[in-house]
Structures are given as structure tokens and as C-alpha cells.
């Protein structure tokens, strides 16, 4: 009765040997080629360039020209 004072979850239990892990899926052989290609950030669309220019115009303080 060695485990009489231990709480329910702490009692000594016989543990079975864990089952071996299932075989993992093989790695995708084409993923390395895709990663090695010259892939990078995409070019911003023209619409976003126009919007940025429009925002900059609104933000700028426009002053009338003196003649």
C-alpha cells in the first residue's frame, strides 16, 4: 500500500510500451525546385499606384500661385 497517500491522478500505474509512430508521408520532391526558383514579391498593380498618388495629392497642402 505504498500509494495510499497519493491522489487519484498520481497513483502509480503500469505503463504499456507506446506503439511505434506511423510512417510519415514522404516529402514532396517538387517543393524544393519550386522554392529554388526566382520567385519574389509581385509588382503592385497600377490601380494601387494611382490610389497612392491620389492620396498624396489630397494630403499635400496646395497653395495658389501668385502672379
PDB file with one MODEL, atoms N, CA, C and O in Angstrom:
MODEL        1
ATOM      1  N   UNK A   1       0.827  -1.196   0.000  1.00  0.00           N
ATOM      2  CA  UNK A   1       0.000   0.000   0.000  1.00  0.00           C
ATOM      3  C   UNK A   1       0.869   1.256   0.000  1.00  0.00           C
ATOM      4  O   UNK A   1       0.690   2.162   0.813  1.00  0.00           O
ATOM      5  N   UNK A   2       1.782   1.277  -0.908  1.00  0.00           N
ATOM      6  CA  UNK A   2       2.718   2.390  -0.973  1.00  0.00           C
ATOM      7  C   UNK A   2       2.064   3.656  -1.508  1.00  0.00           C
ATOM      8  O   UNK A   2       2.495   4.761  -1.179  1.00  0.00           O
ATOM      9  N   UNK A   3       1.044   3.510  -2.317  1.00  0.00           N
ATOM     10  CA  UNK A   3       0.439   4.699  -2.931  1.00  0.00           C
ATOM     11  C   UNK A   3      -0.842   5.122  -2.220  1.00  0.00           C
ATOM     12  O   UNK A   3      -1.698   5.756  -2.837  1.00  0.00           O
ATOM     13  N   UNK A   4      -0.994   4.794  -0.967  1.00  0.00           N
ATOM     14  CA  UNK A   4      -2.214   5.104  -0.224  1.00  0.00           C
ATOM     15  C   UNK A   4      -2.386   6.618  -0.060  1.00  0.00           C
ATOM     16  O   UNK A   4      -3.510   7.114  -0.123  1.00  0.00           O
ATOM     17  N   UNK A   5      -1.302   7.351   0.148  1.00  0.00           N
ATOM     18  CA  UNK A   5      -1.382   8.787   0.403  1.00  0.00           C
ATOM     19  C   UNK A   5      -1.439   9.622  -0.879  1.00  0.00           C
ATOM     20  O   UNK A   5      -1.739  10.815  -0.819  1.00  0.00           O
ATOM     21  N   UNK A   6      -1.162   9.029  -2.011  1.00  0.00           N
ATOM     22  CA  UNK A   6      -1.147   9.800  -3.255  1.00  0.00           C
ATOM     23  C   UNK A   6      -2.562  10.061  -3.759  1.00  0.00           C
ATOM     24  O   UNK A   6      -3.472   9.267  -3.520  1.00  0.00           O
ATOM     25  N   UNK A   7      -2.736  11.155  -4.443  1.00  0.00           N
ATOM     26  CA  UNK A   7      -4.041  11.485  -5.012  1.00  0.00           C
ATOM     27  C   UNK A   7      -4.365  10.526  -6.150  1.00  0.00           C
ATOM     28  O   UNK A   7      -3.507   9.771  -6.609  1.00  0.00           O
ATOM     29  N   UNK A   8      -5.596  10.568  -6.587  1.00  0.00           N
ATOM     30  CA  UNK A   8      -6.073   9.622  -7.591  1.00  0.00           C
ATOM     31  C   UNK A   8      -5.243   9.684  -8.871  1.00  0.00           C
ATOM     32  O   UNK A   8      -4.872   8.643  -9.415  1.00  0.00           O
ATOM     33  N   UNK A   9      -4.953  10.874  -9.352  1.00  0.00           N
ATOM     34  CA  UNK A   9      -4.221  11.008 -10.605  1.00  0.00           C
ATOM     35  C   UNK A   9      -2.744  10.671 -10.454  1.00  0.00           C
ATOM     36  O   UNK A   9      -2.066  10.389 -11.442  1.00  0.00           O
ATOM     37  N   UNK A  10      -2.245  10.699  -9.228  1.00  0.00           N
ATOM     38  CA  UNK A  10      -0.827  10.481  -9.014  1.00  0.00           C
ATOM     39  C   UNK A  10      -0.478   9.020  -8.738  1.00  0.00           C
ATOM     40  O   UNK A  10       0.702   8.687  -8.629  1.00  0.00           O
ATOM     41  N   UNK A  11      -1.455   8.157  -8.625  1.00  0.00           N
ATOM     42  CA  UNK A  11      -1.180   6.766  -8.273  1.00  0.00           C
ATOM     43  C   UNK A  11      -0.276   6.115  -9.303  1.00  0.00           C
ATOM     44  O   UNK A  11      -0.354   6.397 -10.498  1.00  0.00           O
ATOM     45  N   UNK A  12       0.570   5.250  -8.815  1.00  0.00           N
ATOM     46  CA  UNK A  12       1.477   4.553  -9.718  1.00  0.00           C
ATOM     47  C   UNK A  12       0.678   3.589 -10.584  1.00  0.00           C
ATOM     48  O   UNK A  12      -0.141   2.818 -10.085  1.00  0.00           O
ATOM     49  N   UNK A  13       0.923   3.643 -11.862  1.00  0.00           N
ATOM     50  CA  UNK A  13       0.218   2.751 -12.775  1.00  0.00           C
ATOM     51  C   UNK A  13       1.236   2.060 -13.657  1.00  0.00           C
ATOM     52  O   UNK A  13       2.309   2.601 -13.925  1.00  0.00           O
ATOM     53  N   UNK A  14       0.905   0.889 -14.096  1.00  0.00           N
ATOM     54  CA  UNK A  14       1.766   0.176 -15.029  1.00  0.00           C
ATOM     55  C   UNK A  14       1.544   0.788 -16.408  1.00  0.00           C
ATOM     56  O   UNK A  14       0.411   0.935 -16.867  1.00  0.00           O
ATOM     57  N   UNK A  15       2.631   1.133 -17.042  1.00  0.00           N
ATOM     58  CA  UNK A  15       2.522   1.756 -18.357  1.00  0.00           C
ATOM     59  C   UNK A  15       2.896   0.747 -19.429  1.00  0.00           C
ATOM     60  O   UNK A  15       3.885   0.025 -19.306  1.00  0.00           O
ATOM     61  N   UNK A  16       2.112   0.710 -20.451  1.00  0.00           N
ATOM     62  CA  UNK A  16       2.409  -0.158 -21.591  1.00  0.00           C
ATOM     63  C   UNK A  16       3.443   0.546 -22.462  1.00  0.00           C
ATOM     64  O   UNK A  16       3.544   1.772 -22.435  1.00  0.00           O
ATOM     65  N   UNK A  17       4.190  -0.200 -23.214  1.00  0.00           N
ATOM     66  CA  UNK A  17       5.162   0.372 -24.134  1.00  0.00           C
ATOM     67  C   UNK A  17       4.386   1.074 -25.250  1.00  0.00           C
ATOM     68  O   UNK A  17       3.509   0.466 -25.864  1.00  0.00           O
ATOM     69  N   UNK A  18       4.697   2.339 -25.520  1.00  0.00           N
ATOM     70  CA  UNK A  18       3.952   3.054 -26.556  1.00  0.00           C
ATOM     71  C   UNK A  18       4.146   2.421 -27.924  1.00  0.00           C
ATOM     72  O   UNK A  18       5.215   1.903 -28.247  1.00  0.00           O
ATOM     73  N   UNK A  19       3.094   2.476 -28.709  1.00  0.00           N
ATOM     74  CA  UNK A  19       3.142   1.913 -30.063  1.00  0.00           C
ATOM     75  C   UNK A  19       4.075   2.769 -30.922  1.00  0.00           C
ATOM     76  O   UNK A  19       4.161   3.978 -30.708  1.00  0.00           O
ATOM     77  N   UNK A  20       4.763   2.179 -31.872  1.00  0.00           N
ATOM     78  CA  UNK A  20       5.641   2.976 -32.738  1.00  0.00           C
ATOM     79  C   UNK A  20       4.821   3.947 -33.576  1.00  0.00           C
ATOM     80  O   UNK A  20       3.672   3.674 -33.923  1.00  0.00           O
ATOM     81  N   UNK A  21       5.433   5.093 -33.896  1.00  0.00           N
ATOM     82  CA  UNK A  21       4.743   6.112 -34.685  1.00  0.00           C
ATOM     83  C   UNK A  21       4.519   5.596 -36.098  1.00  0.00           C
ATOM     84  O   UNK A  21       5.352   4.866 -36.635  1.00  0.00           O
ATOM     85  N   UNK A  22       3.395   5.974 -36.702  1.00  0.00           N
ATOM     86  CA  UNK A  22       3.164   5.554 -38.089  1.00  0.00           C
ATOM     87  C   UNK A  22       4.173   6.236 -39.013  1.00  0.00           C
ATOM     88  O   UNK A  22       4.692   7.308 -38.703  1.00  0.00           O
ATOM     89  N   UNK A  23       4.435   5.606 -40.131  1.00  0.00           N
ATOM     90  CA  UNK A  23       5.406   6.154 -41.089  1.00  0.00           C
ATOM     91  C   UNK A  23       4.895   7.481 -41.619  1.00  0.00           C
ATOM     92  O   UNK A  23       3.722   7.602 -41.973  1.00  0.00           O
ATOM     93  N   UNK A  24       5.763   8.471 -41.677  1.00  0.00           N
ATOM     94  CA  UNK A  24       5.384   9.783 -42.178  1.00  0.00           C
ATOM     95  C   UNK A  24       5.331   9.762 -43.702  1.00  0.00           C
ATOM     96  O   UNK A  24       5.994   8.963 -44.362  1.00  0.00           O
ATOM     97  N   UNK A  25       4.521  10.667 -44.231  1.00  0.00           N
ATOM     98  CA  UNK A  25       4.438  10.776 -45.686  1.00  0.00           C
ATOM     99  C   UNK A  25       5.784  11.246 -46.225  1.00  0.00           C
ATOM    100  O   UNK A  25       6.452  12.052 -45.577  1.00  0.00           O
ATOM    101  N   UNK A  26       6.194  10.767 -47.386  1.00  0.00           N
ATOM    102  CA  UNK A  26       7.463  11.252 -47.960  1.00  0.00           C
ATOM    103  C   UNK A  26       7.319  12.711 -48.371  1.00  0.00           C
ATOM    104  O   UNK A  26       6.228  13.167 -48.712  1.00  0.00           O
ATOM    105  N   UNK A  27       8.416  13.425 -48.336  1.00  0.00           N
ATOM    106  CA  UNK A  27       8.385  14.832 -48.723  1.00  0.00           C
ATOM    107  C   UNK A  27       8.114  14.976 -50.212  1.00  0.00           C
ATOM    108  O   UNK A  27       8.434  14.094 -51.008  1.00  0.00           O
ATOM    109  N   UNK A  28       7.525  16.096 -50.565  1.00  0.00           N
ATOM    110  CA  UNK A  28       7.224  16.378 -51.958  1.00  0.00           C
ATOM    111  C   UNK A  28       8.540  16.703 -52.675  1.00  0.00           C
ATOM    112  O   UNK A  28       9.191  17.691 -52.337  1.00  0.00           O
ATOM    113  N   UNK A  29       8.938  15.898 -53.646  1.00  0.00           N
ATOM    114  CA  UNK A  29      10.229  16.154 -54.313  1.00  0.00           C
ATOM    115  C   UNK A  29      10.225  17.427 -55.158  1.00  0.00           C
ATOM    116  O   UNK A  29      11.294  17.973 -55.433  1.00  0.00           O
ATOM    117  N   UNK A  30       9.069  17.912 -55.574  1.00  0.00           N
ATOM    118  CA  UNK A  30       8.995  19.087 -56.431  1.00  0.00           C
ATOM    119  C   UNK A  30       8.989  20.385 -55.633  1.00  0.00           C
ATOM    120  O   UNK A  30       9.174  21.461 -56.202  1.00  0.00           O
ATOM    121  N   UNK A  31       8.778  20.295 -54.316  1.00  0.00           N
ATOM    122  CA  UNK A  31       8.701  21.507 -53.496  1.00  0.00           C
ATOM    123  C   UNK A  31      10.046  22.227 -53.480  1.00  0.00           C
ATOM    124  O   UNK A  31      10.081  23.458 -53.491  1.00  0.00           O
ATOM    125  N   UNK A  32      11.131  21.498 -53.454  1.00  0.00           N
ATOM    126  CA  UNK A  32      12.456  22.123 -53.433  1.00  0.00           C
ATOM    127  C   UNK A  32      12.726  22.896 -54.701  1.00  0.00           C
ATOM    128  O   UNK A  32      13.308  23.979 -54.655  1.00  0.00           O
ATOM    129  N   UNK A  33      12.310  22.353 -55.838  1.00  0.00           N
ATOM    130  CA  UNK A  33      12.511  23.042 -57.110  1.00  0.00           C
ATOM    131  C   UNK A  33      11.715  24.345 -57.151  1.00  0.00           C
ATOM    132  O   UNK A  33      12.208  25.372 -57.618  1.00  0.00           O
ATOM    133  N   UNK A  34      10.491  24.288 -56.660  1.00  0.00           N
ATOM    134  CA  UNK A  34       9.645  25.481 -56.667  1.00  0.00           C
ATOM    135  C   UNK A  34      10.227  26.546 -55.752  1.00  0.00           C
ATOM    136  O   UNK A  34      10.151  27.738 -56.052  1.00  0.00           O
ATOM    137  N   UNK A  35      10.806  26.121 -54.644  1.00  0.00           N
ATOM    138  CA  UNK A  35      11.369  27.070 -53.690  1.00  0.00           C
ATOM    139  C   UNK A  35      12.645  27.710 -54.239  1.00  0.00           C
ATOM    140  O   UNK A  35      12.937  28.871 -53.951  1.00  0.00           O
ATOM    141  N   UNK A  36      13.394  26.953 -55.026  1.00  0.00           N
ATOM    142  CA  UNK A  36      14.660  27.444 -55.556  1.00  0.00           C
ATOM    143  C   UNK A  36      14.467  28.403 -56.729  1.00  0.00           C
ATOM    144  O   UNK A  36      15.376  29.166 -57.056  1.00  0.00           O
ATOM    145  N   UNK A  37      13.301  28.374 -57.362  1.00  0.00           N
ATOM    146  CA  UNK A  37      13.054  29.276 -58.486  1.00  0.00           C
ATOM    147  C   UNK A  37      13.098  30.723 -58.037  1.00  0.00           C
ATOM    148  O   UNK A  37      12.929  31.021 -56.855  1.00  0.00           O
ATOM    149  N   UNK A  38      13.320  31.598 -58.963  1.00  0.00           N
ATOM    150  CA  UNK A  38      13.385  33.024 -58.638  1.00  0.00           C
ATOM    151  C   UNK A  38      11.966  33.549 -58.452  1.00  0.00           C
ATOM    152  O   UNK A  38      11.407  34.175 -59.352  1.00  0.00           O
ATOM    153  N   UNK A  39      11.405  33.298 -57.317  1.00  0.00           N
ATOM    154  CA  UNK A  39      10.074  33.795 -57.004  1.00  0.00           C
ATOM    155  C   UNK A  39      10.220  34.876 -55.955  1.00  0.00           C
ATOM    156  O   UNK A  39      11.016  34.749 -55.025  1.00  0.00           O
ATOM    157  N   UNK A  40       9.464  35.920 -56.103  1.00  0.00           N
ATOM    158  CA  UNK A  40       9.559  37.010 -55.140  1.00  0.00           C
ATOM    159  C   UNK A  40       8.235  37.743 -55.034  1.00  0.00           C
ATOM    160  O   UNK A  40       7.186  37.236 -55.430  1.00  0.00           O
ATOM    161  N   UNK A  41       8.309  38.919 -54.504  1.00  0.00           N
ATOM    162  CA  UNK A  41       7.104  39.724 -54.329  1.00  0.00           C
ATOM    163  C   UNK A  41       6.569  40.139 -55.698  1.00  0.00           C
ATOM    164  O   UNK A  41       7.332  40.379 -56.634  1.00  0.00           O
ATOM    165  N   UNK A  42       5.271  40.215 -55.790  1.00  0.00           N
ATOM    166  CA  UNK A  42       4.642  40.632 -57.039  1.00  0.00           C
ATOM    167  C   UNK A  42       4.711  42.147 -57.167  1.00  0.00           C
ATOM    168  O   UNK A  42       4.859  42.860 -56.175  1.00  0.00           O
ATOM    169  N   UNK A  43       4.604  42.627 -58.393  1.00  0.00           N
ATOM    170  CA  UNK A  43       4.606  44.060 -58.658  1.00  0.00           C
ATOM    171  C   UNK A  43       3.250  44.613 -58.243  1.00  0.00           C
ATOM    172  O   UNK A  43       2.221  43.967 -58.435  1.00  0.00           O
ATOM    173  N   UNK A  44       3.259  45.810 -57.675  1.00  0.00           N
ATOM    174  CA  UNK A  44       1.992  46.421 -57.269  1.00  0.00           C
ATOM    175  C   UNK A  44       1.163  46.731 -58.514  1.00  0.00           C
ATOM    176  O   UNK A  44       1.709  47.154 -59.534  1.00  0.00           O
ATOM    177  N   UNK A  45      -0.144  46.523 -58.436  1.00  0.00           N
ATOM    178  CA  UNK A  45      -0.993  46.847 -59.584  1.00  0.00           C
ATOM    179  C   UNK A  45      -1.044  48.359 -59.817  1.00  0.00           C
ATOM    180  O   UNK A  45      -0.804  49.156 -58.910  1.00  0.00           O
ATOM    181  N   UNK A  46      -1.359  48.721 -61.041  1.00  0.00           N
ATOM    182  CA  UNK A  46      -1.407  50.145 -61.396  1.00  0.00           C
ATOM    183  C   UNK A  46      -2.471  50.874 -60.599  1.00  0.00           C
ATOM    184  O   UNK A  46      -2.314  52.053 -60.285  1.00  0.00           O
ATOM    185  N   UNK A  47      -3.553  50.182 -60.268  1.00  0.00           N
ATOM    186  CA  UNK A  47      -4.646  50.822 -59.522  1.00  0.00           C
ATOM    187  C   UNK A  47      -4.145  51.294 -58.158  1.00  0.00           C
ATOM    188  O   UNK A  47      -4.504  52.384 -57.714  1.00  0.00           O
ATOM    189  N   UNK A  48      -3.329  50.494 -57.496  1.00  0.00           N
ATOM    190  CA  UNK A  48      -2.832  50.908 -56.188  1.00  0.00           C
ATOM    191  C   UNK A  48      -1.858  52.070 -56.324  1.00  0.00           C
ATOM    192  O   UNK A  48      -1.788  52.928 -55.444  1.00  0.00           O
ATOM    193  N   UNK A  49      -1.102  52.106 -57.428  1.00  0.00           N
ATOM    194  CA  UNK A  49      -0.202  53.241 -57.679  1.00  0.00           C
ATOM    195  C   UNK A  49      -1.016  54.527 -57.849  1.00  0.00           C
ATOM    196  O   UNK A  49      -0.663  55.575 -57.309  1.00  0.00           O
ATOM    197  N   UNK A  50      -2.113  54.427 -58.612  1.00  0.00           N
ATOM    198  CA  UNK A  50      -2.968  55.602 -58.816  1.00  0.00           C
ATOM    199  C   UNK A  50      -3.581  56.065 -57.502  1.00  0.00           C
ATOM    200  O   UNK A  50      -3.631  57.262 -57.220  1.00  0.00           O
ATOM    201  N   UNK A  51      -4.049  55.108 -56.698  1.00  0.00           N
ATOM    202  CA  UNK A  51      -4.644  55.459 -55.412  1.00  0.00           C
ATOM    203  C   UNK A  51      -3.634  56.138 -54.508  1.00  0.00           C
ATOM    204  O   UNK A  51      -3.970  57.105 -53.824  1.00  0.00           O
ATOM    205  N   UNK A  52      -2.410  55.651 -54.493  1.00  0.00           N
ATOM    206  CA  UNK A  52      -1.371  56.252 -53.655  1.00  0.00           C
ATOM    207  C   UNK A  52      -1.095  57.685 -54.106  1.00  0.00           C
ATOM    208  O   UNK A  52      -0.923  58.576 -53.275  1.00  0.00           O
ATOM    209  N   UNK A  53      -1.054  57.906 -55.422  1.00  0.00           N
ATOM    210  CA  UNK A  53      -0.823  59.252 -55.945  1.00  0.00           C
ATOM    211  C   UNK A  53      -1.982  60.181 -55.580  1.00  0.00           C
ATOM    212  O   UNK A  53      -1.779  61.350 -55.251  1.00  0.00           O
ATOM    213  N   UNK A  54      -3.189  59.645 -55.645  1.00  0.00           N
ATOM    214  CA  UNK A  54      -4.380  60.427 -55.312  1.00  0.00           C
ATOM    215  C   UNK A  54      -4.356  60.836 -53.842  1.00  0.00           C
ATOM    216  O   UNK A  54      -4.668  61.976 -53.497  1.00  0.00           O
ATOM    217  N   UNK A  55      -3.978  59.882 -52.976  1.00  0.00           N
ATOM    218  CA  UNK A  55      -3.887  60.176 -51.543  1.00  0.00           C
ATOM    219  C   UNK A  55      -2.817  61.234 -51.267  1.00  0.00           C
ATOM    220  O   UNK A  55      -3.009  62.127 -50.443  1.00  0.00           O
ATOM    221  N   UNK A  56      -1.688  61.116 -51.972  1.00  0.00           N
ATOM    222  CA  UNK A  56      -0.607  62.087 -51.773  1.00  0.00           C
ATOM    223  C   UNK A  56      -1.058  63.489 -52.192  1.00  0.00           C
ATOM    224  O   UNK A  56      -0.695  64.473 -51.548  1.00  0.00           O
ATOM    225  N   UNK A  57      -1.845  63.583 -53.265  1.00  0.00           N
ATOM    226  CA  UNK A  57      -2.348  64.889 -53.702  1.00  0.00           C
ATOM    227  C   UNK A  57      -3.275  65.498 -52.662  1.00  0.00           C
ATOM    228  O   UNK A  57      -3.204  66.695 -52.383  1.00  0.00           O
ATOM    229  N   UNK A  58      -4.143  64.676 -52.091  1.00  0.00           N
ATOM    230  CA  UNK A  58      -5.072  65.184 -51.087  1.00  0.00           C
ATOM    231  C   UNK A  58      -4.336  65.613 -49.827  1.00  0.00           C
ATOM    232  O   UNK A  58      -4.741  66.566 -49.160  1.00  0.00           O
ATOM    233  N   UNK A  59      -3.263  64.915 -49.502  1.00  0.00           N
ATOM    234  CA  UNK A  59      -2.506  65.191 -48.285  1.00  0.00           C
ATOM    235  C   UNK A  59      -1.666  66.463 -48.421  1.00  0.00           C
ATOM    236  O   UNK A  59      -1.463  67.193 -47.452  1.00  0.00           O
ATOM    237  N   UNK A  60      -1.181  66.715 -49.643  1.00  0.00           N
ATOM    238  CA  UNK A  60      -0.310  67.872 -49.866  1.00  0.00           C
ATOM    239  C   UNK A  60      -1.111  69.166 -49.722  1.00  0.00           C
ATOM    240  O   UNK A  60      -2.262  69.253 -50.151  1.00  0.00           O
ATOM    241  N   UNK A  61      -0.485  70.158 -49.116  1.00  0.00           N
ATOM    242  CA  UNK A  61      -1.140  71.469 -48.983  1.00  0.00           C
ATOM    243  C   UNK A  61      -0.902  72.246 -50.281  1.00  0.00           C
ATOM    244  O   UNK A  61       0.224  72.616 -50.613  1.00  0.00           O
ATOM    245  N   UNK A  62      -1.982  72.475 -50.989  1.00  0.00           N
ATOM    246  CA  UNK A  62      -1.882  73.197 -52.245  1.00  0.00           C
ATOM    247  C   UNK A  62      -2.091  74.690 -51.980  1.00  0.00           C
ATOM    248  O   UNK A  62      -3.026  75.080 -51.281  1.00  0.00           O
ATOM    249  N   UNK A  63      -1.216  75.513 -52.544  1.00  0.00           N
ATOM    250  CA  UNK A  63      -1.321  76.957 -52.387  1.00  0.00           C
ATOM    251  C   UNK A  63      -1.459  77.588 -53.773  1.00  0.00           C
ATOM    252  O   UNK A  63      -0.816  77.144 -54.725  1.00  0.00           O
ATOM    253  N   UNK A  64      -2.270  78.589 -53.883  1.00  0.00           N
ATOM    254  CA  UNK A  64      -2.438  79.253 -55.204  1.00  0.00           C
ATOM    255  C   UNK A  64      -1.149  79.981 -55.588  1.00  0.00           C
ATOM    256  O   UNK A  64      -0.427  80.498 -54.736  1.00  0.00           O
ATOM    257  N   UNK A  65      -0.885  80.003 -56.896  1.00  0.00           N
ATOM    258  CA  UNK A  65       0.326  80.666 -57.397  1.00  0.00           C
ATOM    259  C   UNK A  65       0.088  82.182 -57.442  1.00  0.00           C
ATOM    260  O   UNK A  65      -0.967  82.640 -57.883  1.00  0.00           O
ATOM    261  N   UNK A  66       1.065  82.939 -56.989  1.00  0.00           N
ATOM    262  CA  UNK A  66       0.979  84.417 -57.066  1.00  0.00           C
ATOM    263  C   UNK A  66       1.561  84.872 -58.397  1.00  0.00           C
ATOM    264  O   UNK A  66       2.613  84.402 -58.831  1.00  0.00           O
ATOM    265  N   UNK A  67       0.857  85.789 -59.026  1.00  0.00           N
ATOM    266  CA  UNK A  67       1.337  86.300 -60.318  1.00  0.00           C
ATOM    267  C   UNK A  67       2.021  87.621 -60.166  1.00  0.00           C
ATOM    268  O   UNK A  67       2.484  88.193 -61.153  1.00  0.00           O
TER     269      UNK A  67
ENDMDL
END
